[in-house]
Structure formats: C-alpha cells, structure tokens
Amino acid sequence: ENISDFSVNITDCTQVVVPEEVFFTVAAAGILENLLILIAVVRNKNLHLPMYFFICSLAISDMLGSLYKTLENIFIILCKMGYLTRHGDFEKKLDDAMDSMFILSLLGSIFSLLAIAADRYITIFYALRYHNIMTLRRALVILAIIWAFCAGSSIAIALFSYEAATVIPFTVLFPLMMFFILCLYVHMFLLARSHAKKIASLPSSTAHHRTNMKGAITLTIFLGVFLCCWAPFVLHILLARFCPHNPYCACYMSIFHVNGTLIMCNAIINPMIFAFRSPELRSTFKKMFYCSR
C-alpha cells in the first residue's frame, strides 16, 4: 500500500489494475485443473510412479499459488468494504499466513521442478538401473523432505520478511535453483546422443530413448513457463525491497496485478502441458469424463 501511494508521486506510470472477476476466474480454473491432475493420478494405478508423484507435487504448488491470490483478493475486498482493517493484529496474522502460503507455493514449485529434472536425468542416463535407484518409497521420502523444508522456510521467511537478511537468500534462491536445473538440462541434452548410441543395440532401446527425451522436452517446457510466470513477481519483490523510491522501479511495480495474474496463469498452463504431452493422462481424463456422463 505504501509503495503504491508513493509511486504515484514519483512516476507518471499509473497502476495497472486487473479486474477482480479476472483474478477469481483464473484462480478457480487453475485450482480445478490441478485438482483433476491429482484425481487422475490417484484413480489410475498405472500412474503410481515416482515421475507422476513429482508432477502431483508441482500441481499442489500451483494450487497453493492460485489459492493464495484468491484469499488475498477476498482480503482486499473485505478491507474495502470496511469489515477488516489493514493494520490490525488479526489482519497482520492473516497477511503473514497468506505470505507463507505464497512462499510455500514458490518453493514447492522450484523443488518439484528440481525433483522432476533429477528424475528425468536418471531415466535417461541410468535407464537400466532406474527402478532400483528411484523407487516409489524413495520418491515419497524425497517429497516429504521437500515439503517439510518448504513449510519451515515459508513460515520463517513470512515472519521475518522485513529483514534484508531474509529477503536476500529467498530471492537469490530462485535464480540459483533455476541455474542448477539449467545446467542439468545442458548436461542432459549434450550427453543424450552419445548415450543413445551406447544403448542402440538393446531391444526397444530407440523407442525407450525417444520416450525419455520426450519427458525431458516436457520438463523444458515446464521450466520455460515457470520462469515467464514467476520471474516478474520475484523481480517485483527485489525492487520493492531495495529501490522502492526509484521512479523506474516504481514504474515497474505499477504492474503488480499483472505479475500476480501471471502466477495464476502458470497454474492453468501446467495441467494443459500434462494433458497434451502425456498419453496416459489423456486416456485417464477421457475415462473420467465418460464415467461421469
């Protein structure tokens, strides 16, 4: 609120306001689509695999992001109607809870993408040992560790969000994790050809390798969409903390609502990628809809 008021005085850029109806529509679509992913994986036993469990983790993160923006807009509406104040103790706790949900969504998405990337890497380069390396139990343990760490971090960051020592590691974590995943990709695709030649003599190796590379390409699309949707908001956090009085920073922060909408669009796009790239998921969706009819 303070940054928005201040930016009006130091820049000619007007605040870009997204209608509340758009927020609620996009958020509801994101929640429903990711809920369909979770239901499909639960109902189809053929999808009870580590890769799809990691995809479910990403879907849960997307749902939390959409839910966060929905609750935030309800909070703003109630403040405008006079039912809540902006600086009360209850409102402060509610705001911290919503911030914690937002951070949990971001961290959950980053580490879920990292887990999916590692799973694809093992699938491609350790195909014959994959089922011994990435067991279902091991995947569940990895997910439990990821979400325990993300939950603890989100609470700590939300409570100490006004400290620079908290904001800096949080914002630095985003590019570092993206850089690590990018390095994993580069290594994955550079060695893919040589690895394909080594397994070419094995039965059905070509089809298997194509399937694995298709999974790697799908993950690349996930990463690209994630960066486009989340990077503007992370940049907003940095600018709001370190240069709120700069006219150029204030001009960028005037599109805050647009950046928030991009986060919710990520929750809509990811399930579409799942359904488009995975024949097994497409088949499950068809069975679900036919049964409902």
N, C-alpha and C positions, 0 to 999 in steps of 0.2 A: 504493500500500500504506500509506504513512504517513498519507495523508489519510483513508483508510478507518478505520484504527485510531484516529485522533484524533477522528473524527466520532462514534464510539461513546460517547466520554466526554463530549461537549458537546451531544449532542442525543438525544432519545428516538426518533428515526426509525431504524428498523432497515434494514440493507442489503437491497435487493430483488435477489434472485439469480435469474437466468434459467437454467434447466437447460442443461447443455452440449449435450444432444441437440437442443434447440430451436435453439441457435446453429448447429450443424453442418447441420441440416436447412434452415434459412432460407438460410444461406450457399450451400449446394450448389444450391438452387433458383435463387438469383439468378445464380450463375455459369452454370448450364445455360441459363437463359432468355436471357441476354445473348449467350451463345455462339451460340444459334440465330439471333439477330438478325444477328450478324456473318456467319454461314454463308449466311443468306438473301440478304444484300446482295452477297456475293461471287459467289453462284451465278446470281443474276438480273441480267443486263446492263441491264435496264430501270431498275434501282435504282442504277446507277452515275452518280449525280447528286450535286452538292455537298450538298444537304439531307440525303441518306441517309448521306453520309460524315461529316457532323457528328453525325448520330444514332449512327453507329458509334463515334465518339469518346466520346459520352456513355455508350454501352454498355460500352466499355473501362474508363471511370472507375468505373462501377458494379461491374464485375467485380473491379477492384482493391480496392474497398471491402469486398466480400464475402470476397475472398482475405485481406485484412488481418485481419479479425475471425476467420477460420478459423485462420490462423497464430498469432494472439495466444492463442486458446483452447488450441491444441496446446502452446504455450509454457507456459501456466499449468498444464496437466495434467502436463507433464514436470517442472515445478518442484515440484508437489505430490507426485509420485512419487519425487523426490529425484535425478532424472537431471540436472537443471540447478539452479544456484543463482541467486538474484535479484540478486546484486551482483558477479558475476564479470566479467572483461573480455570474454569471448566473449559472455556474456549481454547485456552492455551494448551491444556492437556489433549483436547480433541485435535488441535492442529499438530501437536507432536506425534500423535498416533497416526494421522494421515501422512505426515512426512516420513515416519518409519515405514509405512506401507509402500510409499513411493520408492524409498531406498531399497527396500526388500525386493521390489519388482525389478529394479535396475540391476542389483547384484545377482538376483536369481537368474535373470536373462543372460548376463555375462558368463556366469559359471556354468549354466546349462549349455550355452553355445560352446564353451570350452570342453565340456564333457562330451558333447556330440562330435566335436572336432577330433578329440582323442580317440573316441570310438571308431570313427571313420579311418583314422590313421592306422589303428590296429587291424581293422578289417582289411585294408589294402595291403599292408606290408607284412602282416603276420596272419594271413588268411587261414593257413592250416592249423594254427595254434589259437585262433581267435576264441573258440568256445572254451578253451582251458584258461585263457587269460581273462576274458571278460564274461564271467559267469553272472547269472541273474542275482545271486546273493551279493556278489561283489559290487554290482551296479547299484543295488539298493543301499549298500553301505556307503558308497560314494555319494549318492543323493542325500542320505541322512546327514553326512558330514557337511555337504554343501549348504543345505538349508539351515542346519544348526549354526554354521558360521555366518550365513547371510542374516539370519534372525538376530543374532547377537550384535553383529556390526550395525544393522539398521537401527536398533534401539540405542546403541552408543552414539551413533552419528546424529540421530534425531535429538538426543538430549543435549549434545554439545555442538549443535550445528552453528552456533555463533562464534565458535573458536576457529581461528585460522588453521591451527594445528589439526583440526578435524576436517575442515573443508578441503585442504590441500591433498591429503592422502586419498580422500574419496574421489576427487576429480582426477587425480593422477592415475588412480587405479584403472579408470576407463580406457585411456589410450594405451597403458601398459598391457592390459589384457588383450586389447584388440591387436596390438603389435605382436604379442606372443602367438595369438591364433593365426595371424597373417603369416608369420614365419613358419608355422606348422603347415599351412597351406602350400607355401612356396616349396618347402621340402617335400611335401606330399606329391605335388604335380611334377617336380623335377625328376623324382625317382620312379614315377609311375611307369614310364616307358621301359626303363631298364628292368624293372620288376616284372612287367608284363612278358618280356622276352624269356625271363627265367622260368615262369610258370606256364609258358605256351605249350609245353609238351604234355601237361597234365590234362586229363579228361575234363571237358566242360570248363576249362580254365578261362577261355575267352569270354564266354557269357558271364561267368562269375566276376571277372575283372571289369567288364562293362557295367555290371550292376553296382559294384563298389565305386567306380568312378562316377556313376550317376548320383550315388549318395553324396560323394564329395562335391559335385557340382551343386546339388540341392543345398548343401551346407554353405557353399559360397554365396548363393542367393540369399540365404538367411542372414549371413553376415552383412552383405551389402544393404539389405533392407533395414537391419538393426542400426547400422551406422547412420543412414539417412534419417531415420526417425528419432534416434536418441541423441545424436551428437549436437544438434542445435539447442536442445534443452540443457545439456551438460555445459555447453558454452555459455548459456544464459546464467547458470549458477556461478561460473567463474567470474563473469563480468559484473554480476550483482555484488559479488564479494570484494573484488579488487579494484573496480573502477566505476562505481555507481554514479559519480558526478561528472564523468566524461561525456560530452554530447554525443559522440559516436557510439559509446557503449549504451547510453540511454536510448538512442535511436534503435539499436538492435533489440533492446529489452522491450520496446513498444510492441513487438510481435510475440509476446509471451503466450498469448492464447493460441496462436498458430503453432508454436512449438509444442504446446500441450496436446493439441489435436493430432500432431504427427505421432506422438507416443501412442495414442489410442488407435491410429491407423495401422501401426505395427501389429497390434493385436488382431486386426482384421486380415492383414495381408498374410501373416504366417500360416494360419489354417488353410488359406487358399493354396499356398505353396504345398502344404502337406497333401491336400486332396488332389492337386494336379500332378505331383511328382510320384505319389505312392499308389500303385495299382491295388495293393491290399487294402489301403484305407478307402479308396474309391469303391471297391467291392463291398466293404463293410457299411459305408454310408448308404449304398443302394439297398442293401438288405434291411437296414434300419428303417428307411423311408417306406419300403414296400410292406414291412411288417406293420408299421403304424397305420398304413392305409387299409 
